[in-house]
Amino acid sequence: MATSSFITIAVDGGAASGKSSTSRALSTRFNLMHVDTGAHYRTISLALTEAGLTPEDTARVQQILPGLPLGSVVEGRTARLAIHGKAPADESLRTPEINAVVAQFAAIPAVRHYLFDYQRAQVALAREKNFSGLIMEGRDIGSVILPDADLRLFLEADPAARAKRRAAEGRADAVAQRDRIDASRTTAPLTCPNGATRIDSTHLSLEQVVEKIAVLITALLNS
């Protein structure tokens, strides 16, 4: 790398658009701390579900949130959300039960507001841990959480291709339904931020997507 400048990268897109695989690959290549905000909402959804709540219990959700202290556990290059000092195992966040409710819990304004400051603080955590930068993925990163990121990306692919990817992973995930919920919510809806670079991965391999973005990051670092 030609420079030691700290960089921030926002990666947005719908379910199964390739955000996580792409972000992890780039975090390794450029020594970036990886933050998956989708996992944040899954972690909150798991905690609320274990408390006996459903997405319809909005008033009770708002009451319980302050009692869920948020922290971070950095594993390798990935920072994970911890509640009461513990980050749930990833497999517990990817169950059909959590898949069925995560978009609805994430659409509750109180949940998004509760995570807002925590997610923005990940930039400082990445600096503190001596990473070369931060790559954060989600659905409102370039538009709401990190609107001033050095590089903002929006990954997309047609619904059939994304459903096929989920099936290949052995995961049940109604990507089209989740997109509708994410795009129609009133608070921080899924949208391509103005000025973001759009990449359609429908007919691209992961390696091709990573290379396209790596070119953009390298140009940014050398500017």
N, C-alpha and C positions, 0 to 999 in steps of 0.2 A: 504494500500500500504506500502511496506516495505522500500521504499526509497523516498526521495524528489527530486531525479534527474529529470531534464527536459528531455523529450524524443521527438523525431521527428519521425513521421510515414508517409510514402508515400504510397498511394493507387492508383494504375493504373488499367485500364481495359476499355473495349469497352462500348458502350451505353447499358444501362439496365443490366449491369453485377452485379449490387448490390452495387456499390461503395458508393452511397449517404446514403442509408439506413444503411449499415454496419458502415460507418464512423460516422454517427450521433449517433448510438447506442454505439459505442466505446468511443465517445467524452463524453457522459454522464457517462459511467461506470468509466472512468479513468480521468475525469476532463481535457479533452483535448480541445483546441480551434479547431473547425472544419472549414476548408476552402474548398469550392467547386470551383475549378478553371473552371469547365465547366460553372458555373454561371458567371464567369468573362467574358468568351467569348460570352455568351448570352447577358450580359449587354453591351458589346462593340458592338455586332451585333445590338442590339436594338437602341443604339445611332446612329450608322452609317445608319441604315435603316430610322430612323426618320429624318436624314439629307438628305434623298433622294438618298442614295448610294446603289449600289449592289456590290456583291463580284467581279464583273468584273471591277469595277472602282478602280483598285489597286493604281494608281498614286494619285488619289484624296483621297483615304483612308489614304495614307501615309501623305498627306498634313494636313488632319483634325485631326489625332490622337494627335498631341501635344496640341491641343486646348481642349482636354478632360482630365481635371485634375483628378487624381485618389486618392481616399481616402478610408477609411474603416469605416464601422458601425458594431459594435459588438452587436448582439442581442442574449441574452442567451449565448450559447457556440459557436455560429456561427458568423464568421466575413464575412461580405458581402461587395462587391465592390460598392463604391459610386462614382458617377461622378458629379462634381460641388456640392459635399456635400450631394447628395441624392442617396440612393440605391433604384432601381426600385422594385416594388412589384413583388414577385416571379411569380404570375400568368401571368404577362406581359412578362416574360422571357420564358414561356413554351407554347406559342401559336404555331399553325401550321406554321405561317409565319416565326417565329424565328427558329423553327425546320428545316425549309426548307433551311435556309441560314447559320446557325451557323457553320457548318463544313467547308463551303467554306470560310467564313470570318476568321475562325481560322487557315486555311491553308495559309493565307497571311503572309509571313515572318515578315513584318513590324508590324502586330498586335501582333504576338508572342513576338517579341523583345520589343515592347512597354510595355507588361505586365511582362516581365522577372524580372526586379528589384523589381517591386511591389510585385510579388508573393514570391520572396525570402525574402522580408522584413516582411512577415507575421510571421516568426519565432520570430523576435524581438518583434512584436506586442503581440504575445502570452505570451512571458516572461513579457512584460510590464503590461499586464492585469492579471498577477499572475495565469495563467493556469499551470497545471502540465506538459503540453507538447502541441504539435501541431499534428493534423492529417489532411493531405492535400490530396485531391483526384483529379484525372484528367487522362490525357493520356500520360504525359511526366514528371511526378513528380519524380519518382525514377531514370529516365534516364537523365533529364536535370535540373529541378528546384531544387530538393533536392537529388542529387546523393549520398550524405553522410548521408542520414537519418539513424536513428538507426535501423529502421525496414522498409523494402521495400516489398510491396505486389503487386501481380498482380491477379486480379479477372477475371474469364472468365466463360462463359456458352455458350451453343450452340445457334445459331441464332434463332431457333424456340422458345426456352425457353425464350429468351430475348424479342422477339416480343410479346409473350403471356403476359409477365409481363407488357409491355407498354400498351397493349390492356386492361388489367385488371385495369390499372390506368386511363383508358379513354383518353390516349394520343396517338396521331398519330406520330410515330417516326420510320423512315426506318432505323433500326439498322444496317442491313447488308450494306446498302449504306453508312451510316456514317462511319462504320468501314473501308470500302474501301478508303474513302477520307482521314480519319485520318491516316491510315497505309501507304498510298502512298505519302503523302505530303513530300516535300524535307526538310522542317524545323521541327525538333522535332517530327518525326512520332510516331504513337502509336506502342509500342513494349514492350515486357516483358524485363525489365532491367536485365543484367547479375547479378546473385546472388540473385534476388528477389524470394520470396516464392510464388509459383503459387497455387491458390485455385480455383477449378472448382466447381461452385455453381449450376450447371445444376440440380442436384438431391438433393440439400441441402436446408433446410429452412433458412430464415434469422437468426434465433436463432442459428442454427448449425454453420453457417459461423462465426457469432460473437463469439461463444464459442471457435472455433478453433483459431481465432486470439487472443482472450483474453488470452489463454494459452501462446501464443508466447510473448505477451506484459508482462504478469506476470513474465515469465522466464527472460525477459530482465530487468525488474525492480529489480529482485532479484539477478541478476548476479553481 
